[in-house]
């Protein structure tokens, strides 16, 4: 069975800029339409792609249901140039002396994304001290000049959701400079959101209580650690949206497509504003990127978007007390992420393996219907009305279409 997804919702071009919802749990556009943060990491898009290549990539990502592209503003090394041969700065490493030609190409890519309804979350100067040069060039003396330039240049590009400060590094020595950047951008472009990308941890640990800092970014390569991070961020006060900003990349050694799905579905069901997918050949921009855009993992991300487009997903609240899925039988999986709306009209659980679970239907609305959703091909198996039972035991249907065991259990009025 195939539930009808909301075509208008699926094809909607957001009314930018994106802002934080009233309950501060997720993102919305200017008409308060819920905006699912469903990102791809095209980190090198601004310098490793020509205009024609960038257009192919962006159109493909829009068609596959992505809503955001995460990208770095500057090349990894201070001597690197874009495909036109333009270095970002007229003097090597001098971030106060921008090269107009480089940033005109950036402008073009951002505008192309705007045309088709893709948001951009941009890292202004990646702070990593092991893979890039910008940690040696950004400092408290030049941060205001640099931030003033990017904020003024890009404040009218309304599809820029915001800025990722830091970059795979805690950057303790750069925190004063990062604060300056965040405050300057907040003053000049207050509609653009700011977050921080630390080293394999929740970025909120350093800046959560600061007024310029808007979004909490989780970063984990260990599943249990991701769950801990997202649960921690959900409980923080003041409430700020959290998203999974980086995790395993498809085609990395030892990483399966099932791993990618598990992180994605779990992060969404733990009450986040959304999640980020990545593919090694795309983010590195290898010669295989044109094939990688059609990877199984990307298709699985489209299935997530299409299913959520059948629902008022913004009403979901993480089921932290196991009120819906009350127990798991004969499984080593001790985490079954689930969410339920307050009125019980929607509930979702991600089941990672071929197991039996117990479901308490008292938490669900009357006459609710149950479905198994195949995470790999986007089809549904109807279970039917289960409200006649106070508690019922369900078993996953076995192998999904890719031969894996993970399914999503959906309850819907």
Helices and strands as residue ranges (DSSP letters): H 7-10, E 19-20, E 27-28, E 34-35, E 37-41, H 45-48, H 51-63, E 68-72, H 100-116, E 119-123, G 134-136, H 143-154, E 160-166, G 172-174, H 175-188, E 193-197, H 204-207, E 216-219, H 223-235, E 242-246, H 257-269, E 274-277, H 280-283, H 289-292, H 296-308, G 313-315, E 316-318, E 325-329, E 338-341, E 346-351, E 356-360, G 361-363, E 369-374, E 380-385, E 391-395, E 407-412
